[in-house]
């Protein structure tokens, strides 16, 4: 293809979890460690805890629910009248410290985003994850300002009478993003959602052929981009469905039984979706789409 015929890509739309960072790895290690401590401290069988956790996650439509321990019936009973979050503070400390230790960008993500932005490519993030924890990961990994706009689901619901302030203990300026603009998609608008992707394109004022979309899920990301007419890139390095511990996510997830089965079936038959571009070894391979690989390689050699 000649330079004149080559599409002029102006925007990169990127998934976040397991595309820019290993969400599953951090979630599994921290959540599994918390469950081990909760089981030991409470004496409640792990299988019972997992079943009650699943019910709460489905009620709140998220697998990252900040008030979880206070709503698990078996733990409320085991706390014998004390506030469960205080009674089980050791387990919550394990969760938080492990999450911080395991949350990190994939190699070369920051450098790749910086190169794209230096050449005038806008970077937009689109995730199903809830607002608070998405903002936390963006700030914690140093991406606030490296993403022009973030589209995410709003935060989860809370019990009647509880407010966000009940869960927050830092000053108000400790929350939210400073440089990346944050916009919300409807909570029920789960991927693949071509309408949401097209609305993102419209907000950015670009045509589908001017955009590139990268994500780790063939079903949710690649198929959606193809349906919207956007160049799709599969972040194959981030696929987690075959990872050790993924069954724990299935057992406690907010996903419905039908969604879990659909995901399993599609993963087993993922060869039915053929991505246009595949990044096997890392996020930096997206630079080839923007004709920046040579510059990247020279920088790495210096």
Secondary structure, 3 states (H helix, E strand, C coil): CCCCCCCCCCEEEECCECCCECHHHHHHHHHHHHHHHHHHHHCCCHHHHHHHHHHHHHHHCCCCCCCHHHHCHHHHHHCCCCCHHHHCHHHHHHHHHHHHHHCCECCCHHHHHHHHHHCCCEEEEEEEEEHHHHHHHHHHCCCECCECEEEEECCCCCCCCCCHHHHCCCCHHHCCCCCCEEEEECCCCCCCCHHHHHHHHHHHCCCHHHEEEEECCHHHHHHHHHHHCCEEEEEHHHCCCCCCCHHHHHHHCCCCHHHHHHHHHHHHCHHHCCCCEEECCCHHHHHHCCCCHHHHHHHHHC
